[in-house]
Structure formats: C-alpha cells, structure tokens
Amino acid sequence: MKIKDEHFAYLKTEIDAVLAKYPNMADEYENGRFHNAHKTKDLQTRFCFDILFGAGISKWVCDTLYPYMTDEHLLTALKRICPKVTRKFA
C-alpha cells in the first residue's frame, strides 16, 4: 500500500467520523438504497469513494495524496479502512 503513515491516519480519522455519523451506511449500500444503485458494478469501490467524498476532504486528497498516489493506491487504503459491503440487491 503506497500511502504515508500520517496520511493514512488522517484518512482513517476522517472516514471513521463519517461512519460514526451514519452508522447504517453499509447496510444502505448493501441493500441498494443509494442513488443509481442499479448502475453500480463495483459496490465496494463505490462505497469507499462515496464515503471519501462525504468526508469533505477532496481538496486534501488532491493536494496531498495524488502527487504520489493513484486511484488504485487510494482505493487500497480505503478498503483497509471502510467496512466490507456485499451486494444484497439485484
């Protein structure tokens, strides 16, 4: 995983805050109760990046992480932080 320890810690803190504020979010996603659920091919990726966007740190991600990371690296970090979701809808 290509992310500096201090950046991972900050990312985890911000993501955990979103998850604490919306404790049923994983269940909502697993059951397709989100915008354009029927069009989502990779539920885990959608979930991770939606939470990241919800954390309101997009500028920090662009300014701090993207100079040395790609979306693939970021997704790896997000998957370690975010709960695993499994599609339960058609």
N, C-alpha and C positions, 0 to 999 in steps of 0.2 A: 504494500500500500504506500503510495507516494504522497505523503502529507506530513508536515512537521508536527511534532507532538503538541506544541502550543496551539496550532491551528486546529488540530483535531479536538483538543479540549474545548476550545471556544465553540466550535461547530456542535459538539455534543451538548454543551450547556444550552445553546440556543434551540436546538432540536428538542431536547428534553423539556424545555419551557413550553413549547408548542404542544407536545404530547400531554403535558400536565394540564394545560388549559382545555384541551379537547381529548379527554380520556377514551372516548368511544370512536375515535377517528379510524383506527384499524378495522373495527367491526363495520363501520360505514363503508369503507373501501372494499372489504371482503364481500359485502352484500350488494355492491353496485350502487350505493346511494351517494353518488357524486356526479358532477357534470360530465357528460359524454362517456359514461362508464362503458356503454356498449361499443364504443370505438377503441377502447384501450386494449392494446395487445399485450403489453408487459406491465402487469399490475404493480409489481414491486418497484419498478423504475418510476412509474407514475406516482405512486405513493411517496417514495423518497423525495422526488423533486418537488411535489406539491407541498410537502412539509417544509422543505428548504425555502420555497417561495413564501410560505406562510410565516416563516421566522422573520422575514423582513430584512434579511442580510444579503440581498443580491449584490449590492454595491461592494460590500466587503468581499464577497466571493470573487467578483470580477477583479477587484483591485489587489487582493491578497493571494487568492488561490490560483486563478487562471494564469498568472505569469509563469507558474512552474508546473501546472497540472492540466489535465484534460477532463472532459466529462466522465470518461471511463474511470479515471482515478478518483474523482469526486464521488461517483456512484459507489465505488468500493467502500469508501469511508462512510457514506450514508447507510449502506447496507449493514455495516457493523453497529451503527447507532440506532437505526429505526427498527421497529418490530417487523417480523416477517409476516407478510399477508398472503393469504391463499384465496384465490377466486372461488366464490360460492354461488355465483350467478352465471347465467348463460349469456 
